[in-house]
Amino acid sequence: MQISLKALFLVFSVVTLTACSSFNNENDSYTLAATGQGNSVFPIATPIQVTYQDEVKLLRLTQLISDKENIDDKQRAVLLYERGLIYDRMGLSAHSRYDFTQSINLDPTLAESYNSLGVYLLMGEAYDEAFDAFDSAIELSENMQYSYLHRAIGLSLVGRLDGAQQDIEHFYDLDKSDPYRVLWRYIINSQVDLAAAQTQLDNVQKADDDKRFAWAIVEVINGDLSEEDFFDNIANGIQTNEELAQRLCEAYYYLAHWHMNNNALDKGIYYLKLSAATNVKDFIEYKYSLIDLNNIQKKLQAQVAKVQQVKEQGTAQ
């Protein structure tokens, strides 16, 4: 399909997030974002900020890590991992990555540190090192189920889709009742066969008493719930802005992939931006929205450059 230079630039610069009128809801942080496309508006939350509690925990952990008389290396490794998680929530990626690395140096058997470090390596496009980290996490602990997911995502990013499908199917088989595994299975498998991935999702059966929010996202994608009704009710049961931001971070991420699978790249980009705008930095949906946006940007830049090159060649002739 031929795409004009103007159209590519339009998609490339599609998203400007503008907060407008407050939503008439008990949660006064629930606002609407205008897309600039017709009258469509979408809910947003106040971006998550660093909490006082995390700052206090950070100071306490730093004190404990420095206590060389009463803390041994294995204990210090765990403390470094825990501090790395706090840095992760704060968005201090270099600090977080350093703590995970130091944790592994002190205790090479700490599977959790390998898993967390692997995600940062993926974000830095150090794919081979990331795969080694996930391999180590899986070998060291049977509880590192999410390492299969992260490895599947990494393999899909480098085009190794057979391996990605194997990992995502294993991840899904470990807990078929988990709606997030259903969604990730759809995202990974849709890169190989969209129709088959949709059929898999359509055939999923959830328990009648399973009220987890993510099932509503599944229902939107399989056509059992309209997107409008989904967003109208997304704040139901929410008590805090943090809870709302977390819910929106997830919803926008998965629905972004659904829209992109239905040839709505501009809306998909917008949703990825909204997911990242929640600032829920320790959620994998936040992290992978940044990776996806970066990869989309690279692809669009390459297409713009190619169109421009063809245009210049035509002018020269």
N, C-alpha and C positions, 0 to 999 in steps of 0.2 A: 504494500500500500504506500503510495507516495504522500508525503506530508510536506506542506508548504513551510517555508522558513517562518512566516508570520504565525502560523498555527503552533509551531514548536515553541516559539518565544512566548506565546500566550499561555501554553500549558506550563512552561518553565517558570513563569512568574505568577502562577495562578493564585497563590494564597496570601491574603492580607487579613490577619485576624483582628476583627474590630468588635469590641464589647459594646453592646447597646443596652436596651432596657432590662431592668431586673425582672426575673420571673416571679409571678405571684405565688410564692411558695413559702412554707415556714422556714426553709433554709435560705437565708438572705444572701448566700454566696452563689446561688444558682442564677446565672445570667445567660443571655443568648448571644451567639456570635453570628454576624451577618456574613454571608458568603460572597456577596457581590454578584450573585447569579440569581436573578429573579427575586422572589420574596423568601427564599429558603433561609431559615435560621436554625441554629443548633445550640444545645446547652453547653456551657462551660463552667468550670469551677475556678475559684481563686487559686492560682498556682501554689503548690506546697512550698513552705519555707522551712528553714532549719529551726528545730525546736530547742527550747531551753533545756529540756530533758536530755536530748542528744548531746548538747554541749557539756552538760554535767557528766554524763557517762564517758564522754571522750576524755575529759580531764582525769577522771578516776582511773580509767583504763591505762592512760599514759603513765600515771603514778605507779600503778601495779607493774607495768612492763619494765619500768626503770628500777624496780626493787630486786636487785641481783642477789640479795641475801636470802630472801624467803620464796622466790619464784624460780623453779627450774626451767629448763629449755622447753619441755613438753607443755608445761603450763603457760609459758610465755608465748608459745606458738598459738595456743588457743586464744589467748588474750589479743594477740596481733590479728588473728582472724576476726574476732569480734569487733576490734577497733576498725578493721578494714570495712566491715559492714556498715558501721556508722559513717565513715568517710564516704562510702557508696551512697548512702541516703542523702548526704550533704552535697553530692555531686563533685567531690574532690577526687577525681579518678586517679590522678598520679599517686596521691597518698594511699588510696585504697589498693591500687595495684602493687605498690611497694610493700604494704603490710602483708598482703597475701603471699608475695614472693618470699619475704622474710619468714613468714610462718612456715612455709614449705622447707626453707633452709634449716630451720630449727627442728622440724618434725616432718620428714618426708612421707609419713604415713597418714597425714591429715587430709582426708579425701575432700572435705568441704572447701579447703583452700584451693585445691587444684580446680574444682568446678568453678568457683568464683573467678579465679585468675583466667580460666579459659574463656569466659565471656568477655573479659577485657581484651584478651588477645584477639578474639574475633572482631571486636570493635576497632582494633588497630590493624586489622587485615593481616595479622601474623597467623595464617591459617594452620600451617604445619605445627607450630608451637601450641596452638589452641587444641588441635586434635590430640596431641600428646598429653595435654593437661586433662582433657575429658577421658582419654583412655586410662590414665592413671587413677582418676576419681572412680571410674567404673571398676577397675581391678581391685582397688583398695576397699571399697564398700558397696554392698548390695543395696544400700539406701540411696545411692546417688542416681536415682531414676531420671532426674532432670538433665543429667549429663548426656543421656541418649537424645533428649530433645535438642540441647544446644549443639551436639555433634551433628544431628540431622540438619539443623539450620545452617551450620557451617559448611557441610557437604553440599547443600543446595546452592549456597553462595558461590561455590567454586565449580558448579556444574556437575558434581558427582551425584547424580540424582538416584541411581540405583542404591548406593549406600545410604543416601538420605531417606529413601523409602523404607529400607530395612530397619533403620534406627527408629523412625517415627512409628512404624507398625509395632515394634517391640515396646516402645514407650506407651502406645495406646493399649496394647494387650495387658500391660501391667495393672491398668485400672480403667476398664471400659466405661465405668460410671462417671468418670471425670469429664465435665463439659469442656474444660480447657484442652484436654487431650483430643477430644473430638474436633475442636477448632483448629488445633495445630496440625492434626492429620489432614484436614481439609486443605490447609494452606500449602503444606509440603506436597501432597499428592496432586493438587491442582496444577502444579508446574509440569507434571508429566501427562496427566489426562484429566482435564477439568470435568468432563461429563461423569467419569468414574468417581472422582472425588466428591462431586455433588450427590451422586447416588449413594455413596457410603454415608454421607452425612444425613441424607433423607431417611436412611434405613436404621439410624440409631434410635434406640428405645430408652427413654429415661424413666426412672421410677416415679410413680405418682406423688410420692412424698418428698421428692428431691426438689427443694425450693431455691437452689443456688442460682444466683443472678445470671451466670454465664449461659444457662440454658435458654434464656430469652434471646441472646445473641444467635444461638443455634437456630431458634425458631424464626428469626428474621431471615437468615440465610436460606433456610429450607422452605420459606414462603408461608409459614403458619402464623406469622405475626408481621404486621406492617411496620416499616421503619418509623413512621410517624407515631403510631401507638407506643412503640418501644421507647422513643425519646420522651413522649408525654408522661410516661410512668417511671422513668429511669431513677428519679429521686425518691421513689416510694421506700419507706423504711430507713432512709438515710438520716443520721442524727448530726453528723459533723461535715465540715467542708472537706476534711481529709478523706473521709469515706466516699464522698461524692467524686473527688478528684481521682481516687483509685478506680472507681467504677467507670468513669468516663475514659480514663487512660486505656483500660481494657477494651471497652466498647468501640471506641474510635479506631483502635488498632485493627481488630478483627474485621470490622465492617469496611475498613479501608481496603483490605485484601479482597473482600467480596465485591466491592465496587470495581476494583481494578480487574478482577476476573470477568466482569461484565462490561468491559471496554469503557469504563468511566474513570480514566486515569486522573483527570483534573480533580474529581471528587475524592478519589483515593488519596491523592497528594494532600488535599485539604484535611482529610480525616487524620492522616499521619501527623500533620502539623498540630492538629488539635490534641492528639494523644501526647505528643511531646510537650505541648504547652501546659499540660497538667503539672509538670515538674515532679512527677512521682519517680524519682531517679533510681530507686531501688527495684522498680518493677521491670520485668524483662520486656514487657510491651513498650515501655518508654525507651529502653536501650535499643530494641530492634526497630522501633520507628525511626530512630536516628540513622541506623545502618541502612534501612530501606530508602530513606530520603536521600542519603548520600549516593547510593547506587543508582537511584532514579535520576538524580542530577547528572551523574557521570554519563549515563546512557543518553539523556537528552542533549547534553553538551556535544557528545559524539555525533548525534544525528544532526544537530544544528551545524556543526563543522562540516559534515558530509554534504548537506544541502548547500551550504555556502560555497563549498569547493566546486560542486556541480554547476552552481550559478556562475561562478567566476570563469569556469572553463567554457561555459556557453557564451559568455560575454566576449571572451578572448577569441572565440571562433567567429 
